Amino acid sequence: MTVTSMGTVSIGAWRFTVLDAELADLAYDDEPVLRAIRFVTRDHDWRTADDTVLTRTIDTGADGTSGRLRIESSSRYDGTEVLRYALEVTVDGPTLHVDAVATTTTPFRRNRIGLVVLQPPTLAGAPFTARHPSRTVTEAAFPTWIAPHQPSHDLSGLDWSTGRVALTLDLAGDVFEMEDQRNWTDASFKTYSTPLSEPFPVTLDAGSVVHQSLTLRATTDGRPGGTAAPAPDLAFLDGPAPTAVVAPPPTLQLFAASAPAAARPADARPAGVPLGVPVLVEPVLGDPNVLAVLASARLDAGGGPLDVRFVTDDPDVLRAAIDDVLDSGAVVRIGAFDPTSHVTTPALQQALRDAATAAGDLEVVAGTRAHFTELNRTVDLFRDWDGPLTFSVTPQMHDRSPEQVTESIRMQRWVVMSASRLAAGRALHVGPVTLRPRFNAVATSARPVVTDATIEAGYGPQFVPDATDPEQHSAAARAWFAASVAALTVPGVASITLAEAWGPRGGR
């Protein structure tokens, strides 16, 4: 066994990179086979714990084809440790085995704890065999278009091939299932433990033990390294769809700043952004600060129009709010989302139609204020909606690594092409595009009650934990946003809303 200074471990035909407690970029006989194997803790609001490696030891096998790696880690939320876990990785020839044991150190409400296997998105369209605890098997395929729901359930194992390597994965300690993580712009299919059909959250006492394991076996067909088996033709994801026609570029918009009002700069526009750029704002109807939020967005727009997306579950309240905002200044479009599901319910859709009819020339938009996931899973709600659709984009739902943020760019193209397919000719308004989630779309905790009628202390994302990326104002972030615009610019996309107009989550 050899270990390089870059954290790459080579044991026989196996090669992988150790990133903290994660095994990343696994290859067998020089053929990439997995994106990662990791142990993940998710709390009652689906937040991923921050892990700190405590110890890491490596033992070398005398024959060069076997070895052992042990990693011990601590998982914390907001600085408080909730559990400790150990990963025991053993390699013996073509077999890689991971044994994971975790023990809670304090009472803890979890949605999921356990091993995760990430398979590359290049498997899209490739067949696999799913093995089940009942000892039955199901033949299936990794989805080409992004799957709204789990492609495979009730798993005890999977068999598939990647290039010239055939792989067998055995899973133990829980029932597993597969998820298409491209829904959140992650570059992977994820096989994880504890099915979503099981109740959550679950309260664990201190000293509770979770024990899971996986065994991955690889065989090659004898072809030289680098000779891959035929793969599905997904070249259209690197550019416009083959049937694309020349279309006008999307309008670029900004998101209303949610930072404390006192921090507003004299000129709130990011460098290079002209006057008149539409500003998207999301007032929560029923909160006492609605008028202050809208007034601040008007200042951000600098005389330009607002793109107003109300958050409410009451169609009558929505209609009154639309009338009021139309009387207050220029509006480019209006949408509405339910505060719990984050989608435009049929009742809200009807209220938007009625408002458009009454106004005569008002554009209305429906969809979700959350991830593409929610649009993908609820698209049947929009069968009778003939107007534009919308969804937002953020790369750091599951993972905050630089690799995740970078790889999300290519996945954004995959997402917007899948969304275009669902839209079936309807226009798309994409955004806000933010580095970190501006709200937790899957939280089980109640939303904090807003009592301040002003926004002197900020509002919305200003109070969302981890909504601010420390790299927001870096050159790398500017390049990322530019690349994101390029990835999302396909025929049918009418607008792209980027980061906040100013402040810690803005252009400066």
C-alpha positions in Angstrom: 0.0 0.0 0.0 1.1 3.5 -0.8 -0.1 6.9 0.6 0.8 10.1 -1.3 1.0 13.5 0.2 -2.2 14.4 -1.5 -4.2 12.0 0.6 -4.5 9.4 -2.1 -4.4 5.8 -1.0 -3.4 2.9 -3.3 -3.9 -0.7 -2.2 -3.5 -3.2 -5.0 -5.9 -2.3 -7.8 -7.9 0.1 -5.5 -7.2 3.8 -5.4 -9.1 6.5 -3.5 -8.6 9.9 -1.9 -9.1 10.4 1.9 -10.9 13.8 2.4 -11.4 14.2 6.1 -13.5 11.1 7.0 -14.7 10.5 3.4 -13.4 8.1 0.8 -13.6 10.1 -2.5 -13.0 9.3 -6.2 -12.7 5.5 -5.8 -11.2 3.7 -8.8 -10.4 0.1 -9.4 -7.7 -0.9 -12.0 -7.6 2.8 -13.0 -11.3 2.8 -13.8 -13.4 5.4 -11.8 -16.2 3.5 -9.9 -17.6 5.7 -7.2 -17.8 9.3 -6.3 -17.6 8.8 -2.6 -18.3 6.7 0.5 -19.1 8.7 3.6 -20.9 8.6 6.9 -23.5 11.3 7.3 -25.5 12.6 10.3 -28.7 14.6 9.6 -30.7 16.2 12.4 -34.4 16.8 12.7 -34.2 19.7 10.1 -32.1 17.7 7.7 -29.0 19.7 8.5 -25.7 17.8 7.9 -23.4 17.7 10.9 -20.0 19.2 10.9 -17.5 16.4 11.2 -14.0 16.7 12.7 -11.5 13.9 12.3 -10.0 12.8 15.6 -7.6 10.1 14.6 -6.6 8.4 11.4 -4.4 5.2 11.2 -3.2 3.2 8.2 -1.8 -0.3 8.3 0.1 -1.7 5.3 -0.4 -5.2 4.1 2.8 -7.1 3.4 1.6 -8.4 0.0 0.6 -4.9 -1.3 -2.9 -6.0 -2.1 -4.4 -5.6 1.3 -4.6 -2.9 4.0 -6.6 -1.3 6.7 -7.6 2.3 7.3 -9.3 3.5 10.5 -10.9 7.0 10.9 -12.5 8.2 14.1 -14.6 11.4 13.9 -16.8 13.7 16.0 -20.1 15.1 14.6 -21.3 18.5 15.8 -24.1 21.0 15.4 -23.4 24.6 16.3 -20.3 23.5 18.3 -22.1 20.8 20.3 -21.0 17.2 19.8 -23.9 14.8 19.1 -22.0 11.6 18.3 -18.7 10.0 17.5 -18.1 7.4 14.9 -15.4 5.1 13.5 -14.9 3.9 10.0 -12.9 0.7 9.6 -11.9 0.3 5.9 -10.3 -2.9 4.9 -9.1 -3.9 1.4 -8.4 -7.5 0.4 -7.7 -7.9 -3.3 -10.8 -7.0 -5.2 -12.9 -6.4 -2.1 -13.3 -3.2 -0.2 -15.2 -3.3 3.1 -16.4 -0.4 5.3 -17.6 -1.0 8.8 -19.2 2.0 10.6 -20.0 2.3 14.3 -21.5 5.5 15.7 -22.4 6.3 19.3 -24.5 9.3 20.3 -22.9 11.4 23.1 -26.0 13.4 23.9 -29.8 13.0 23.4 -30.4 13.8 19.8 -33.2 14.1 17.3 -32.2 12.6 14.0 -33.7 12.1 10.6 -30.9 9.9 9.3 -27.6 8.5 10.5 -25.5 6.2 8.4 -23.4 5.3 5.4 -23.9 6.9 2.0 -22.6 5.7 -1.3 -22.3 8.2 -4.2 -22.4 6.9 -7.7 -21.3 9.1 -10.6 -23.9 10.9 -12.9 -22.2 9.4 -15.9 -24.1 6.2 -15.1 -27.3 7.9 -16.3 -29.1 5.4 -18.5 -27.0 2.4 -17.4 -28.7 -0.7 -16.1 -28.4 -2.0 -12.6 -29.7 -4.9 -10.5 -31.3 -4.1 -7.2 -31.2 -6.8 -4.5 -33.8 -6.7 -1.7 -33.9 -8.1 1.9 -36.5 -10.6 0.7 -33.8 -12.1 -1.6 -35.7 -11.0 -4.7 -34.1 -8.9 -7.4 -35.3 -6.0 -9.6 -33.8 -4.9 -12.9 -33.7 -1.2 -13.3 -31.6 1.7 -14.8 -30.0 4.8 -13.5 -32.4 7.6 -14.8 -31.3 9.7 -17.7 -33.7 12.6 -17.0 -33.6 13.6 -13.3 -35.9 11.3 -11.4 -38.4 13.0 -9.1 -38.6 10.1 -6.7 -36.3 7.3 -5.6 -35.2 5.1 -8.5 -34.9 2.1 -6.3 -36.2 1.1 -2.8 -35.8 -1.6 -0.2 -32.2 -2.3 -1.0 -29.8 -4.8 0.5 -27.4 -4.6 -2.5 -26.8 -3.4 -6.0 -25.0 -4.8 -9.1 -23.8 -2.6 -11.9 -21.0 -1.9 -14.3 -19.0 1.3 -14.9 -16.8 1.1 -17.9 -15.0 -2.3 -17.9 -15.4 -2.9 -14.1 -18.4 -4.9 -12.8 -19.3 -4.0 -9.2 -21.3 -5.8 -6.5 -22.3 -3.8 -3.4 -23.7 -5.5 -0.3 -25.3 -3.3 2.4 -26.0 -4.2 6.0 -27.3 -2.7 9.2 -30.3 -0.9 7.8 -32.5 -0.9 4.7 -31.2 1.4 1.9 -32.7 3.2 -1.1 -31.4 5.3 -4.0 -32.0 9.0 -4.7 -31.2 11.1 -7.7 -29.1 13.9 -6.2 -29.0 15.9 -9.5 -32.3 17.3 -8.2 -30.2 19.5 -5.9 -27.4 20.0 -8.5 -25.2 17.3 -6.8 -23.1 15.3 -9.2 -24.3 11.9 -8.0 -26.8 9.2 -7.5 -27.0 8.5 -3.7 -27.6 5.2 -2.1 -28.4 5.8 1.6 -29.8 4.2 4.7 -33.1 4.6 6.5 -35.8 4.9 3.9 -37.9 8.1 3.7 -41.0 6.0 4.3 -39.8 5.5 7.9 -41.1 8.1 10.5 -38.8 11.0 11.3 -37.4 12.7 13.3 -36.5 10.0 15.9 -35.2 10.9 19.3 -32.0 9.0 20.4 -30.7 8.8 23.9 -27.1 9.3 24.7 -25.2 6.1 24.2 -27.4 4.9 21.3 -25.4 2.8 18.8 -25.7 2.8 15.0 -23.8 0.0 13.2 -23.7 -0.4 9.4 -21.4 -1.8 6.8 -20.9 -2.2 3.1 -18.9 -4.5 1.0 -17.8 -3.5 -2.6 -16.4 -6.2 -4.9 -14.9 -5.4 -8.3 -14.0 -7.5 -11.3 -12.7 -6.4 -14.7 -13.3 -7.8 -18.1 -9.6 -7.7 -19.0 -9.7 -4.7 -21.3 -6.8 -2.2 -20.8 -7.3 0.7 -18.4 -9.1 3.6 -19.8 -11.2 1.6 -22.3 -14.8 2.4 -21.2 -17.9 0.5 -22.2 -20.3 2.5 -24.4 -22.2 5.1 -22.5 -25.5 7.0 -23.1 -25.2 10.0 -25.4 -25.6 12.9 -23.0 -23.5 15.4 -25.1 -26.5 17.8 -25.3 -25.8 18.6 -21.6 -22.7 20.5 -22.6 -24.6 22.9 -24.8 -28.1 23.7 -26.1 -30.4 20.8 -26.9 -30.0 19.4 -30.4 -33.4 20.9 -31.4 -32.6 24.3 -29.9 -33.4 27.4 -31.9 -31.9 30.9 -31.5 -33.6 32.6 -28.6 -33.1 35.9 -26.8 -30.8 35.7 -23.8 -32.5 35.6 -20.4 -33.0 38.8 -18.4 -30.6 38.9 -15.4 -32.2 39.9 -12.2 -31.1 40.5 -8.6 -32.6 39.2 -5.4 -33.7 41.8 -2.8 -31.1 42.3 0.0 -32.1 40.9 3.4 -29.2 42.4 5.4 -29.8 45.0 8.1 -31.1 48.3 6.6 -28.4 50.3 8.3 -25.8 48.5 6.2 -27.2 49.6 2.9 -24.4 51.3 0.8 -25.0 54.6 -0.9 -25.0 52.8 -4.3 -26.4 49.3 -3.6 -25.9 48.0 -7.1 -23.0 45.5 -7.7 -20.3 46.7 -10.0 -21.4 46.6 -13.6 -25.2 46.2 -12.9 -27.1 49.1 -14.5 -30.2 50.9 -13.2 -33.5 49.3 -13.9 -32.6 45.7 -13.3 -35.6 43.8 -12.0 -35.4 42.8 -8.3 -37.0 39.6 -7.0 -38.5 39.9 -3.5 -40.4 37.3 -1.4 -42.7 39.0 1.2 -44.3 36.6 3.7 -47.9 37.7 3.9 -49.0 37.8 7.6 -45.6 39.0 8.8 -45.6 42.6 10.2 -42.7 43.6 8.0 -44.2 43.1 4.5 -44.4 46.8 3.7 -40.8 47.4 4.9 -39.6 44.4 2.8 -41.3 45.8 -0.3 -40.0 49.3 0.3 -36.4 48.0 0.7 -36.7 46.0 -2.5 -37.9 49.2 -4.3 -34.7 50.9 -3.2 -32.7 48.0 -4.4 -34.4 48.2 -7.8 -33.4 51.8 -8.2 -36.5 52.7 -10.2 -36.6 49.3 -11.9 -39.6 46.9 -11.6 -40.1 44.3 -8.9 -40.6 40.6 -9.4 -42.8 39.8 -6.4 -43.2 36.3 -5.2 -45.6 36.3 -2.2 -45.5 33.5 0.4 -49.0 32.7 1.6 -51.6 29.9 1.8 -54.6 32.3 1.5 -55.8 33.1 -2.0 -58.0 36.0 -0.7 -55.1 37.6 1.2 -52.9 37.1 -2.0 -55.4 39.0 -4.2 -55.5 41.9 -1.9 -51.7 42.0 -1.7 -51.4 41.9 -5.5 -53.7 44.9 -5.8 -51.7 46.8 -3.3 -48.3 46.1 -4.8 -49.5 47.0 -8.3 -50.5 50.4 -7.0 -47.1 51.0 -5.4 -44.9 51.0 -8.5 -43.6 49.0 -11.5 -44.0 45.2 -11.3 -42.6 42.9 -13.9 -44.3 39.7 -12.7 -46.0 38.2 -9.6 -46.0 34.7 -8.1 -47.0 33.0 -4.9 -45.9 29.9 -2.9 -47.4 28.0 0.0 -45.3 28.6 3.1 -45.3 24.8 4.0 -44.9 23.0 0.6 -43.1 26.0 -1.0 -45.1 25.4 -4.3 -47.9 27.2 -6.0 -51.0 25.3 -5.0 -54.0 25.1 -7.4 -55.9 27.6 -5.2 -52.9 30.1 -5.5 -52.7 29.4 -9.2 -56.3 30.4 -9.6 -55.8 33.6 -7.6 -52.9 34.5 -9.8 -55.0 33.9 -13.0 -57.7 36.1 -11.6 -55.3 38.9 -10.8 -53.8 38.6 -14.3 -57.2 38.8 -15.9 -58.1 41.9 -13.8 -54.9 43.7 -14.5 -55.0 43.0 -18.2 -51.2 42.7 -18.9 -49.8 41.2 -15.7 -47.4 38.3 -16.0 -47.8 35.7 -13.3 -45.5 32.8 -12.5 -46.0 29.5 -10.6 -43.8 26.6 -9.5 -41.6 26.5 -6.4 -39.4 28.9 -4.4 -37.4 25.9 -3.4 -35.1 23.4 -5.3 -35.9 21.9 -8.7 -36.7 18.8 -6.6 -40.0 20.3 -5.5 -41.0 21.2 -9.0 -40.0 17.8 -10.3 -42.1 16.0 -7.7 -45.2 18.2 -7.9 -45.3 18.9 -11.7 -48.8 17.3 -11.9 -50.1 20.3 -9.9 -49.4 22.4 -12.9 -51.3 20.4 -15.6 -53.7 23.3 -16.0 -51.2 26.1 -15.6 -50.2 27.5 -19.0 -48.0 30.3 -17.7 -44.2 30.4 -16.8 -42.7 28.1 -14.2 -40.0 28.8 -11.7 -37.5 27.1 -9.3 -34.4 28.2 -7.4 -30.8 26.9 -7.4 -28.3 26.4 -4.6 -25.3 24.0 -4.7 -24.8 23.4 -1.0 -27.9 21.5 0.1 -25.9 18.4 1.1 -22.3 19.3 0.8 -20.2 22.4 1.3 -17.0 21.2 -0.3 -15.3 23.3 -3.0 -15.7 20.2 -5.3 -19.4 20.2 -4.7 -19.8 23.9 -5.6 -17.7 23.5 -8.8 -19.4 20.3 -10.0 -22.8 21.8 -9.5 -22.3 24.0 -12.6 -22.6 21.0 -15.0 -25.5 19.6 -13.0 -27.3 23.0 -13.3 -27.3 22.4 -17.1 -28.8 18.9 -16.4 -31.4 20.5 -14.1 -32.5 23.2 -16.5 -32.8 20.8 -19.4 -34.9 18.5 -17.2 -37.0 21.6 -16.2 -37.4 22.6 -19.8 -38.7 19.2 -20.6 -41.3 19.5 -17.8 -42.2 23.0 -18.9 -43.2 21.6 -22.3 -42.9 25.0 -24.1 -43.7 27.2 -21.1 -41.1 29.8 -20.1 -38.8 29.3 -17.2 -37.7 31.8 -14.6 -34.8 30.4 -12.7 -33.7 31.7 -9.3 -32.7 33.0 -7.0 -29.3 31.4 -7.6 -27.5 31.5 -4.3 -24.3 29.9 -3.0 -26.0 28.7 0.2 -29.7 27.9 0.8 -31.7 31.1 1.7 -34.2 29.1 3.8 -34.5 25.4 4.9 -37.1 23.9 2.5 -37.2 20.6 4.4 -37.1 21.7 8.0 -39.5 19.9 10.5 -39.1 22.8 13.0 -41.6 25.6 12.9 -40.6 28.8 11.2 -39.6 31.5 13.7 -42.4 34.0 14.4 -41.6 37.5 13.0 -42.6 40.3 15.4 -40.6 43.3 14.0 -42.4 45.5 11.6 -39.1 47.0 10.5 -36.1 45.4 8.8 -33.5 47.4 10.7 -32.0 44.1 11.8 -32.6 42.4 8.5 -35.1 39.8 7.6 -35.5 36.3 6.0 -32.1 34.9 5.0 -30.3 37.3 7.4 -31.5 35.0 10.2 -31.1 31.6 8.5 -28.1 29.7 9.9 -25.4 29.1 7.4 -27.1 31.1 4.6 -24.0 33.2 4.1 -21.1 31.7 2.3 -17.7 33.2 3.4 -16.6 33.1 -0.2 -19.5 35.2 -1.4 -17.4 38.3 -2.4 -14.4 36.4 -3.7 -13.2 36.3 -7.3 -14.0 32.6 -7.3 -17.6 33.3 -6.4 -17.9 35.9 -9.2 -16.5 33.3 -11.7 -19.0 30.7 -10.3 -22.0 33.0 -10.8 -20.9 33.8 -14.3 -20.5 30.0 -15.1 -23.9 29.4 -13.5 -25.5 31.9 -15.9 -23.9 30.2 -18.8 -25.1 26.8 -17.6 -28.6 27.9 -17.1 -28.9 29.9 -20.4 -30.9 27.6 -22.7 -33.9 28.3 -24.9 -37.0 28.8 -22.9 -35.3 30.4 -19.9 -36.7 33.9 -19.7 -34.9 35.2 -16.6 -32.2 34.2 -14.1 -32.1 35.8 -10.7 -28.7 35.9 -9.0 -27.6 36.8 -5.5 -28.8 39.6 -3.3 -28.4 43.1 -4.5 -25.9 43.9 -1.7 -24.8 42.8 1.7 -23.1 39.5 2.9 -25.1 37.4 0.4 -24.9 40.0 -2.4 -22.6 41.2 -5.1 -20.5 43.2 -2.7 
